[in-house]
């Protein structure tokens, strides 16, 4: 039984007239009659009673009609669902992001536009350090990630497209002499007690600060580790030391803290979007197009 046979049957059943049904289907009446006879032979039952001036459904025809309509409706729905999936309009998109990203316009603009254009896609968001996102992308546990990373990726399987650069800031206790400066060179922090992310956290910021120190021949004195930027700022306010954080964190205003931009070349942290090089999902392609404004 073919779908076209069911379409022909429904047309005749609704018109109760072979000529009108043939006109509706844009085929000749003889081929239509032959197709109906073929369907009846396959089912082993007559579907219509043919009189000289009228056509009536048999009991078998009445039984088939609602089922035929449902089969065609299900077929159309299945085809539409397949097309939506192929076009990236349904499914799940798993997105990683670093903790400072919600403080920038990038995340909420990207998500707002994507939800507007693809409301049927389920978004699963995971806050993760950059290294964790790279690992999850390699393992296909994420589809894409908003990462903080300067330079080449640690994996040949992943590419990063830079979206924005944020200046690095020295987060200084307001009573500290350096708090009065408009800008600071990293060398001014040599010997100062510093607060930073744990080395094993996989923060891209830690790598950038270490690289800057190496380029300037500096040995920085790390006295306290904290895995959350807000915690680091609170420890600065308590006088534990100085932190180095990207500029979006400046929105966290605490009276005992001052933010001073670092003046060194390279004292910035890139915000980029990371994907696997072999990624071909239409879900990811649609999201990237929205981020780029394509």
Secondary structure, DSSP 8 states (H G I E B T S, - for coil): --HHHHHHHHHHHHHS-HHHHHHHHTS-HHHHHHHHHHHHHHHTS--EEE-SS-EEE-HHHHHHHHHHHHHHHHHHHHHHHHHHHHTTSSEEEEEEE-TTGGGSHHHHHHHHHHHHH-TTEEEEEEE--HHHHHHHHHTTS-SEEEEE--SS-S-TTEEEEEEEEEEEEEEEETTSGGGG-SEE-GGGGTTSEEEE--GGG--HHHHHHHHHHHHTT---EEEEE-SSHHHHHHHHHTTS-EEEEEGGGGGS--TTEEEEEE-STT-EEEEEEEEETT---HHHHHHHHHHHT-
